[in-house]
Amino acid sequence: MEWLKSTRGQAAVLVTGFILAAGALSWLAISGNNAFLTRRPPAEWIIYPTPADAQGFYSVEFSTEFRRAFELESVPASARLSVRCLRQGAVLVNGQVFPQITVPGQGWKQPTEYEVARLLRPGTNEISVTVTNRLGLPALWLSLCADKYLLASDESWQASMVGAVWQNARLASRPLPIVAGNALYGGEGVVASLRARWLWFLALAAAIAVLLAGMTALQRRSSSTRAEGKARLSQRAIGTNPAWLVWGVLVVGWVVLWLNNLGYLPPTEGFDVSDHLAYVDYILKQHRLPLANEGF
């Protein structure tokens, strides 16, 4: 395993690990039983346009009805309806109901298909889908291919959540709006926060630079030969060593991911800060760790 001690070997291990980790995360997001909404043309995932909620959702079942009217010149010879629901739903075409879409396990990410030509008619038609979800906002993905006519879920659909007023649906890929009256409204923005604390960021960057320089110097001193020293972290290797390039790519990727998630994170608290604070408060008051049967 001498090749592992070389720069190229270490770089190969890092690149391989990064590729495997990215592949595993992608596979879990696409095929796992989670709320990651996989995109698939020609339709889009849509939700009810509710404002952002700083407190999140409790395990309570919500229902949203999505509907769309459309015109046909004649009854098509074939009409294929494909539906995906987060997590389950019931479909009506011109008032006629299909069996409920049940999606056990990971099955909800795969389309459920129906042949609906016999339920369509010349003139105005309507599709209605009621979606229920107990761990977040109900979401719908739907496409209807009737001969040359194509209908797909998008923001032209209407939605009503738990009997609320009908509104145009919102693409699930768009961040939820933060409006007046919301706990997140009026909080400190990202740019303002960076301006107020840029000196701290500079000090942190300087401390990291000093730490890296010190580690580089220590590794150079501990090299038994000049060749080994050049193969590790010499001053020249910092700019040309492939291992440094890989680490740089990882750091840049992490920063990009962090910046992407800033728009979804409440500006004054984390996603589950209230639960963490309750946990700390319990320990301070009870002077012990909570048992497994004492709640989250």
N, C-alpha and C positions, 0 to 999 in steps of 0.2 A: 504493500500500500504506500510505496514511496511517492506515487503521483499525487496523493492527497496532501503531501507536504509542499508541493509546488504551487506557484501562483495560479497556473492554469487549472490544476485540479481543484483548488478551493473555489475558483470562479465557476467551474463546471458544477460543483455541488450546490452552490448558491443559486445558479440559474435553474438547475433541475428542481430544486426545492421550491423555488418561486413558481415555476410552471405547474408543478404538481398541486401546490396549494391553490393557485388560481383555478385550475381545472376542477379540483374538489369543491371549491366554493360555488363555481358555476353550476356544477352538477347538482349540488344540494339546493341551489336557488331554483333551478328549472324543474327538477323532479321530486324534490322533497315535499313533505306535508307542511308547508309554511305558507305565509300570505304573500309571497313574492309572485307578482302577476306577470306571467310570461307573455310577451308580445307575439302576436301572430296575425299577419295581414289576412283579410282586408279590414277586420274590425279592430276597435280599441276597447279597452276596459273603461267603463264609465261608472260614476258614483253620484249620489245626491250631493249638491253643492253646499254642504254644511261648512261653517267656519272651522278653523283649526281649534282643537281642544287641548288646553295645556295639561289637563288632568288625565287625559287618555280615556279608555273605555273599560268599564267593568264587564264581567262575564254575564251580560244581559243580552237576550236575543233582540236584534233590530230587524225590521223588515222594510224594504224599499221596493216600490212598484215602478217599473220602467215601461213606457209605452211609446208607440210610434205609429202614426197613420201614413199610408202610402197609396198611390194610385196604380192600377193595372188596366191596360186596355182590354185584355182578355185573360181567360184562365190559362195559365201556363201548362205545358205538357208535363213538366217536372219542376218541382220547387224543393230545394234542399235547405233545411233549417239546421244550423249548427249553433249550439248554446254552451257557454261555460258560466258557472255561477260560483261566487265566493260567499257562502259555501253550498247552499242548496236553493232550489227555486221551483216555481210552477209556471208553466207557459200556457198562454191562451192566444189562439189565432181566431179572430172574429168571434170571440166569446166562447169558443170550444176549447176545453182544457185537455192538456196532455197529462199522462201520469207524471207525478212529481219527480223532478230530477233529484235522485239521491246520489250523493258523492262520498262514499265511504273512503277513508284513508287518503291516498294520493290521487284518487280518480277525478277530483273536481277540476284539475288542470287540463284534462282531456275533453274535447268537445263531445257533447251528446247530440246525435243527429236524428232528424225526423224528415220524412217525406210528407209535405203539407199541401201539395197541389190541389187535393180534393177539398181543402178547406178555404181556398181562395176564390175570389169572385171578381168579375169586371167592375171597375170603379174603385171606390174607397175601401181599403182593408185596414185592419189594425192588429198589431201584435202587442201583447202585454205580458210582462214577466215580473213576478214577485219573487224577490231574492231575500233570504234571511241569513243572518250571520250573528253569532253571539260573542265574537271576539274582535269586533271592529265594524267598519262601514261595509254594508253589502255592496258587491260590485258585479257587473254584468258584462259579458262579451258575447255578441250575437252577430251572425251573418245569415242572410237569406239570399240564395241564388235561384231565381225563378226565370228559366230560359236566359234571356239577355239582361234581365233586370237584376241589379245587385243592391241589397239593403244591408248596411252594417251599422253597428252601434257606434255612435259618436255624439257630439254635443248638440245635434239637432233633435235628439230624443228628449222626452220629458220624464221627470222623476218626482216621486213623492215619498218621503221617508216617514213612517209611522203616522200616516194621514196628514202630513204637513202640506202646505200649499204647493201646487205643481210649479216646477221650475225646469229650465233647461239643464240637462245632465252636465256633469263636469268630467273631463278626462281624468282618470285616476293617476296619470303620470304628471299632472300639474299640481304643484304644492297648494294646500288649502289656504284660503285667504285669512289674514288676521285683521279683524275689523274692530271698531269701537265697541266697548262692552266686554271684549274678550280679555282674559287675564294676561295674555301676551301683548295686548295692544299698548303702544306707547313705551315699550321697554327699550333698553339701550340696543342700538344696532351694532352690527359687526364692525363697520368702518369707525364709528365713534369709539367703540371699545378699543380698537387697535390704536387709534390716535391717543387715547388716554393712557395707554400702557406701553407705548413703543419703547420707552427707556428700559422697562423690565425685559422686553423681548431682546433688546440689544445686549443687556447684561447677561441674559441666559445664553445667547449665541456666543458671547465672548467667553463665558465660563466653559462652554462645550468645546470651543476652539482650543482653549488652554489645556483642557483635559486630554483632548486628542493629541495635541503636540507633546504633552508629557508622556502619554502612552507610547507614542512613536519613538521618543528619545529613549525610553526604557527598553523597548524592544530592540532598538539598534545597538544599545550597549550589551544586551544579553546575547547577541549573535556570536556564535563561536568562530565564524569566519566571515570574511568580507562578502563572499558570495551569498551566504545565508542572510546576512544583513540586507543585501540588496533585494533578496527574494521576499523579504517581509515588508516592513514599513519604512523604507528610506524616504528621504525628502523627494527624490525623483519618482519613487514608486507611487506616491500619493496622486500624481497626475496621470501616470501611465499604467498602473497596476489594474488589470481587469476586475479584480475583486473590489476595488474602490468604485469602479464604474457600476458594478452590480448593486453595491450598497447605495450609491447615488440614485439609481433608478428606483430602488425600493423606497427611499426617503421621499423622492418626488411623487411616487404613486400614493404614498400615505398622505402627503400634503394635499394632493388633488382630491382624494377621498374625503379628507377632513373638511376642505372647503365646500365640497358638494353637499355634505350633510349639515352644514351650518344653517341653511335655510329651513331645515326641519326641526332643529333643536331649539327649545325655548331659550330666550336670551338670558334669563336670570336663573335657570335651573336645568338640571339634566332630565332625561326622560322619566326616570323613576326616583328622583331625589327624595320625594315625600316618604317612600317606603324605606329608603336608607336612613333617613333621619329618625323615623319611628323605631327602626332597629337599634340605632345608637341610644335613643332615649330609653328604650326598654332595658338595655344593658346598664345604663347609668342608674336607673331607678331600682332594678331588681338585683343588680350585682351578680348577674349570671347570664349565660347564653340562653335564648329561648329554645324550648323543646320543639320537636318536629310537628307535634300536634297543636301548637299554639298559634297557628296562622302564618301568613307570609311575612 
